[in-house]
Amino acid sequence: MSSRRRLHLGAFMRPVSIHTGAWRYPGAWPEANFSFPRLKTLIQRLEAGKFDAFFMADHLALLNMPIEALRRSHTVTSFDPLTLLPALAAVTERIGLIATASTTYNDAYHVARKFASLDHISNGRAGWNVVTTANPDAALNFGHDAHMAHGERYKRAREFYDVVTGLWDSFADDAFIRDVDSGIFWDPARMHVLNHHGEELTVRGPLNVARPVQGWPVIVQAGASDAGRQLAAETAEMVFAAGGPIADAQAFYADVKGRAARAGRNPDHLKILPGALVVVGDTVEEAQAKRAHLDSLVHYDSAIGSLSIALGVDARAFDPDGPLPEIPETEASKSGRERAIALARREGLTVRQLAQRLGGYAGAAIIGTPSTIADTMGEWLETRACDGFNVMFPHVPAGLDDFVDRVVPELQRRGLFRTEYEGTTLREHLGLPRPANRFFADAARAAE
């Protein structure tokens, strides 16, 4: 295989499409978010397209938007990802399985155990999307009166990562000797008790699951704030980046990779995959018409609700046809708020115009023919704006099928994407090393 850089492709499933109008598109599956047979079909199509991973986002509360908007949302219900992904592991063989789990509203032991189990069940295909949770309503579902402050969430997340990865290293890879003749199943000398006592967490350990197949499931993060970038640089192996102009993506790429190097990490062991909504047509004009029709299916109630989420304040009181007023700081996502404000200021959008833009999907989009889409993806890869993309589909199944059947073959023809899986684990797909156990030498060294 050529040494030329190739794209990594994740499928960002929420759990099927991020666009608000996706479920209303002609021919779409409105029930797909909550239908295992539909999700099984979709992931098997993605695996046929040799995608690196199926990436399931998650929420710990109903979206914090007015009920007039929420009643139009197709993501109001979805499966718990760590219930769904083991089931999908059983009907797939190679595609990676990435799930979101919050560091703010989970216990570290639970997260470590669930992802270690998923990694064994899938034979090494698990990834953990580390999030601090932006929705303040989640606090009310976990016995808290108020959302944890932004800085405190990231402080807890950093310690949470240390605890989870430490628990994954509870057993040496060769701890389970299973000697039938002697009756010894495992060697206690090859077990480590974590005994973590930190500012945020106290966890004894050890984990009661053998070390994951991959050593650790792949660590995935998102976040454009300074705290989010620093956490990703120190800990992440895949970064789900916000899309935007290519110059902004190049700056983000250089910044996070530079921070990783300064943290003593190999920047090549951190893959940056911006999200991109991809709409495919026979001509660029046809693809643009598809996107326009998709956007037309978003009701204004949904639009203003999405704007409220992005800003962290109720935008219904704003003058729809006036400029965006000054927005106070909140404990919601800072990067989402800043992107919305910057978009309004940059393009001089009214509240109504900004809401309509955010109401469907306001992030990066690649709209065109298979050839022009491949041109764009190749340019981003070659100019160090990304290592690949987390692809978002405008609707399913046809929007996903368009990408798998038409864009993937064009990328393969150009040598930009694999034609076959070359490994079995998600780490192998991404070209990431298997982490050494921090407490034990590996079996080969131990035998020396």
C-alpha positions in Angstrom: 0.0 0.0 0.0 1.2 3.5 -0.8 2.7 5.6 2.0 0.5 8.5 0.9 -1.8 9.8 3.6 -5.3 8.4 3.5 -8.6 9.6 5.0 -10.1 8.2 8.1 -13.9 8.2 8.0 -16.2 8.0 11.0 -20.0 8.1 10.6 -21.5 10.6 13.1 -24.8 9.1 14.1 -27.1 10.9 16.5 -28.0 8.1 16.2 -28.9 8.5 12.5 -28.7 12.1 11.4 -28.0 15.5 13.0 -30.1 17.5 10.6 -33.5 18.6 12.2 -35.3 18.0 8.9 -33.8 14.5 8.2 -36.8 12.5 9.4 -39.2 14.5 7.1 -37.2 14.1 3.9 -39.0 12.1 1.2 -38.1 8.4 1.5 -36.5 8.8 4.9 -37.0 6.4 7.8 -38.7 8.6 10.4 -38.4 5.8 13.1 -34.8 5.0 12.5 -33.5 6.6 15.7 -35.4 4.1 17.8 -35.4 1.0 15.5 -32.8 -1.7 16.0 -33.5 -3.3 12.6 -33.0 0.1 10.9 -29.8 0.8 12.8 -28.5 -2.7 12.0 -29.0 -2.1 8.3 -27.3 1.3 8.5 -24.2 0.0 10.3 -23.8 -2.9 8.0 -23.9 -0.5 5.0 -21.2 1.6 6.7 -19.1 -1.5 7.3 -19.5 -2.5 3.6 -18.1 1.0 2.9 -15.1 0.3 5.1 -15.8 3.1 7.5 -13.4 3.3 10.5 -16.2 3.7 13.0 -19.9 4.2 13.8 -19.9 7.1 16.3 -23.1 7.4 18.4 -23.6 10.7 20.2 -25.7 10.7 23.4 -27.7 13.0 25.6 -28.5 12.6 29.3 -31.6 14.7 29.2 -34.2 15.9 26.7 -32.8 18.7 24.6 -33.1 21.9 26.6 -35.4 23.7 24.1 -39.0 24.9 24.3 -41.6 22.2 23.9 -42.9 23.8 20.7 -39.5 23.0 19.2 -38.9 19.7 21.0 -42.0 18.2 19.7 -40.5 18.4 16.2 -37.2 16.8 17.2 -36.5 13.3 15.9 -33.8 12.9 18.6 -36.2 13.2 21.5 -35.7 9.4 22.1 -32.8 7.1 21.3 -31.2 4.0 22.7 -28.6 4.2 25.4 -25.4 3.7 23.4 -23.8 1.2 25.7 -26.8 -1.0 25.4 -27.1 -0.5 21.6 -23.4 -0.9 20.6 -22.9 -4.4 22.0 -25.9 -5.5 20.0 -24.5 -3.9 16.9 -21.1 -5.6 17.7 -22.8 -8.9 17.3 -24.0 -8.1 13.7 -20.7 -6.6 12.5 -17.1 -7.7 12.3 -14.7 -4.8 11.6 -16.3 -1.3 12.0 -15.3 0.6 15.2 -18.0 1.3 17.8 -17.7 4.7 19.5 -20.1 5.8 22.3 -20.4 8.9 24.3 -20.2 8.7 28.1 -20.2 11.8 30.3 -17.5 12.4 32.9 -19.8 14.8 34.8 -22.8 12.4 35.4 -21.2 9.0 35.6 -18.9 7.1 38.0 -15.5 6.3 36.6 -15.8 2.6 37.6 -19.0 2.2 35.6 -17.5 3.8 32.5 -14.3 1.7 32.7 -16.3 -1.5 33.1 -18.7 -0.8 30.3 -16.1 0.1 27.7 -13.8 -2.7 28.7 -16.8 -5.1 28.3 -17.7 -3.5 24.9 -14.1 -3.9 23.7 -14.0 -7.6 24.6 -17.5 -8.2 23.1 -16.5 -6.5 19.8 -13.0 -8.0 19.7 -11.2 -4.7 20.0 -13.5 -2.2 18.3 -14.6 0.1 21.2 -14.0 3.9 21.5 -15.0 6.2 24.3 -16.2 9.7 23.4 -15.3 11.7 26.5 -17.7 14.5 27.1 -18.3 16.9 30.1 -22.0 17.4 29.1 -23.2 20.8 27.9 -26.9 20.5 28.7 -27.6 22.0 32.1 -30.8 20.1 32.4 -28.8 16.9 32.8 -27.9 18.0 36.3 -31.6 17.7 37.3 -31.6 14.0 36.3 -28.7 13.2 38.6 -29.7 14.7 41.9 -28.1 18.1 41.4 -29.8 21.5 41.6 -27.4 23.2 39.1 -25.0 22.3 36.4 -21.3 22.0 37.4 -19.3 25.1 36.3 -17.4 24.8 33.0 -13.9 24.9 34.5 -14.9 22.4 37.2 -16.3 20.0 34.6 -13.0 19.9 32.7 -11.0 19.5 35.9 -13.1 16.5 36.8 -12.8 15.1 33.3 -9.0 15.2 33.4 -9.0 13.2 36.7 -11.8 10.9 35.4 -9.6 10.0 32.4 -6.7 9.1 34.7 -8.9 6.8 36.8 -10.6 5.1 33.9 -7.4 4.3 32.0 -5.8 3.2 35.3 -8.7 0.8 35.9 -8.2 -0.6 32.4 -4.7 -1.4 33.4 -5.8 -3.4 36.5 -4.6 -6.7 35.1 -1.5 -7.5 33.1 -2.2 -8.9 29.7 -0.9 -12.3 30.8 -2.7 -12.3 34.2 -5.3 -15.0 33.2 -3.2 -18.2 32.9 -6.2 -20.6 33.1 -4.0 -23.6 34.1 -6.4 -26.5 34.2 -3.9 -29.0 35.7 -2.9 -26.8 38.6 -6.4 -25.3 39.0 -4.9 -21.7 38.9 -7.1 -19.4 36.9 -5.2 -16.2 37.3 -2.0 -14.8 38.9 -2.7 -12.3 41.7 0.9 -10.9 41.2 -0.3 -9.6 37.8 -3.1 -7.5 39.3 -2.9 -3.8 40.4 -5.2 -2.1 42.9 -5.5 1.5 41.8 -6.3 3.1 45.2 -7.0 6.5 43.7 -7.7 9.4 46.1 -8.0 12.6 44.2 -9.6 16.0 44.4 -12.7 14.8 42.5 -12.7 11.0 42.7 -12.0 8.2 45.1 -11.8 4.8 43.5 -10.2 1.7 45.0 -10.3 -0.8 42.1 -9.2 -3.1 40.6 -11.6 -3.4 37.6 -13.4 -6.8 37.5 -12.9 -7.1 33.7 -9.7 -8.3 32.0 -7.6 -5.7 30.3 -9.3 -4.6 27.0 -8.3 -6.2 23.7 -7.0 -2.8 22.6 -5.3 -2.2 25.9 -7.5 0.8 26.1 -10.5 1.6 24.0 -9.7 4.5 21.7 -10.2 7.9 23.4 -12.4 10.3 21.5 -13.1 13.9 22.3 -14.7 17.1 21.0 -14.6 20.7 22.1 -13.2 23.9 20.7 -12.8 25.9 23.9 -9.3 26.3 25.3 -10.0 23.9 28.1 -11.4 21.4 25.5 -8.4 21.7 23.2 -5.9 21.2 26.1 -7.8 18.1 27.4 -7.8 16.7 23.9 -4.1 17.4 23.4 -3.2 15.6 26.6 -5.6 12.6 26.3 -7.5 12.1 23.0 -6.6 9.8 20.2 -9.4 11.0 17.9 -10.8 14.6 18.0 -14.3 15.3 16.7 -13.7 18.9 15.5 -16.2 21.5 14.5 -16.2 22.2 10.8 -15.8 25.6 9.3 -13.6 27.4 6.7 -10.5 25.4 5.8 -8.2 28.1 7.2 -9.9 27.8 10.6 -9.6 24.0 10.4 -5.9 24.2 9.6 -5.4 26.5 12.5 -7.3 24.2 14.9 -5.3 21.2 13.5 -1.9 22.9 14.1 -2.9 24.2 17.5 -4.1 20.8 18.9 -1.3 18.8 17.3 1.2 21.4 18.7 -0.3 21.2 22.2 0.0 17.4 22.0 3.7 17.6 21.0 4.3 20.0 23.9 2.6 17.5 26.2 5.1 14.9 25.2 2.9 13.0 22.8 3.4 11.9 19.2 1.0 14.2 17.2 0.5 11.4 14.7 -1.2 9.4 17.4 -4.0 12.0 17.6 -6.4 12.0 14.6 -8.5 15.1 13.9 -11.8 14.4 12.1 -14.0 17.5 11.6 -17.7 16.9 11.2 -19.1 17.4 7.8 -22.7 17.1 6.4 -22.3 15.5 3.0 -25.0 15.9 0.3 -24.4 14.1 -3.0 -25.9 14.9 -6.4 -25.4 14.1 -10.0 -24.5 17.8 -10.4 -23.5 20.4 -7.9 -26.8 22.2 -8.6 -28.8 19.0 -7.8 -26.9 18.6 -4.5 -27.6 22.2 -3.6 -31.3 21.7 -4.3 -31.3 18.7 -2.1 -29.8 20.7 0.8 -32.3 23.5 0.2 -35.2 21.1 0.3 -33.8 19.6 3.5 -33.5 23.0 5.1 -37.0 23.9 4.1 -38.4 21.1 6.2 -37.2 22.8 9.4 -40.0 24.7 11.2 -39.2 28.1 12.8 -40.1 26.6 16.2 -37.2 24.2 15.8 -35.0 26.9 14.5 -35.4 29.2 17.5 -35.1 26.3 19.8 -31.8 25.3 18.3 -30.5 28.9 18.6 -31.5 28.9 22.3 -29.4 25.7 22.8 -26.4 27.1 21.0 -26.5 30.4 23.0 -27.5 28.9 26.4 -30.3 31.4 26.7 -34.0 31.5 25.6 -33.9 33.3 22.3 -37.7 33.4 21.8 -37.8 36.9 23.5 -35.4 38.4 20.9 -36.7 40.5 18.0 -36.7 37.9 15.2 -35.9 40.6 12.6 -33.3 42.5 14.6 -29.6 41.8 15.2 -28.5 39.3 17.8 -28.3 41.1 21.2 -25.4 40.8 23.6 -25.4 37.3 25.0 -24.3 36.7 28.6 -21.9 33.9 29.7 -23.6 30.7 30.8 -22.5 27.3 31.9 -23.6 25.7 28.6 -21.1 24.9 25.8 -18.8 27.9 25.4 -17.6 26.9 21.9 -21.1 26.5 20.6 -22.1 29.9 21.9 -19.0 31.5 20.4 -19.5 29.9 17.0 -23.2 31.1 16.8 -22.2 34.7 17.8 -19.3 34.8 15.4 -21.5 33.6 12.5 -24.2 36.2 13.3 -21.5 39.0 13.5 -19.6 37.8 10.4 -22.6 37.6 8.1 -24.7 40.3 9.7 -27.6 37.9 10.3 -30.8 38.7 12.0 -32.0 36.5 14.8 -34.4 34.8 12.4 -31.7 34.2 9.8 -29.3 32.9 12.4 -32.0 30.6 13.9 -32.9 29.2 10.5 -29.2 28.5 9.8 -28.8 26.7 13.1 -32.2 25.1 13.0 -31.2 22.4 10.5 -27.5 22.1 10.7 -25.1 25.0 10.8 -21.7 23.3 10.7 -19.5 22.4 7.8 -21.1 20.9 4.7 -19.7 19.4 1.6 -22.3 19.6 -1.2 -21.6 18.4 -4.7 -20.9 15.4 -6.9 -18.8 12.4 -5.9 -15.9 14.0 -7.8 -16.1 17.5 -6.2 -16.7 16.0 -2.7 -13.5 13.9 -3.2 -11.7 17.0 -4.4 -12.6 18.9 -1.2 -11.8 16.0 1.1 -8.5 15.4 -0.6 -7.6 19.1 -0.3 -8.4 19.2 3.5 -6.3 16.0 4.0 -3.3 17.2 2.0 -3.2 20.7 3.5 -3.3 19.4 7.1 -6.8 20.7 7.9 -7.8 17.1 9.0 -6.9 13.5 9.1 -10.3 12.5 7.8 -14.0 13.3 8.5 -16.8 12.4 10.8 -19.5 12.2 8.0 -23.0 13.3 8.8 -25.7 12.1 6.5 -28.6 14.4 5.5 -31.1 11.6 5.9 -31.3 7.8 5.9 -31.1 5.5 4.2 -30.7 7.3 0.8 -28.2 10.0 2.0 -26.0 7.3 3.6 -26.3 5.0 0.6 -25.3 7.9 -1.7 -22.0 8.3 0.2 -21.2 4.6 0.5 -22.2 3.8 -3.1 -20.9 6.9 -4.9 -18.3 8.8 -2.8 -16.4 6.0 -1.2 -15.6 4.4 -4.6 -14.3 7.8 -5.9 -12.1 8.2 -2.8 -10.8 4.6 -3.3 -10.1 5.2 -7.0 -7.9 8.2 -6.0 -6.1 6.2 -3.3 -7.5 8.4 -0.6 -9.4 5.7 1.3 -8.9 2.0 2.0 -10.4 -0.7 -0.3 -10.3 -3.3 2.5 -9.9 -3.3 6.2 -6.2 -4.1 7.0 -6.7 -4.9 10.7 -9.4 -6.0 13.0 -9.3 -3.4 15.8 -10.3 0.3 15.8 -6.7 1.2 16.8 -5.5 -0.7 13.7 -8.0 1.1 11.5 -6.7 4.5 12.8 -3.0 3.6 12.9 -2.8 4.0 16.6 -0.4 2.0 18.9 -1.7 -0.3 21.6 -0.9 1.5 24.9 1.5 -0.2 27.3 0.2 -1.1 30.7 1.4 1.5 33.1 1.7 -1.0 35.9 3.1 -4.1 34.2 5.6 -4.9 31.6 4.0 -6.9 28.8 4.2 -10.6 28.7 7.2 -10.8 26.4 9.3 -8.5 28.6 8.0 -10.2 31.8 9.3 -13.6 30.4 12.8 -12.3 29.8 
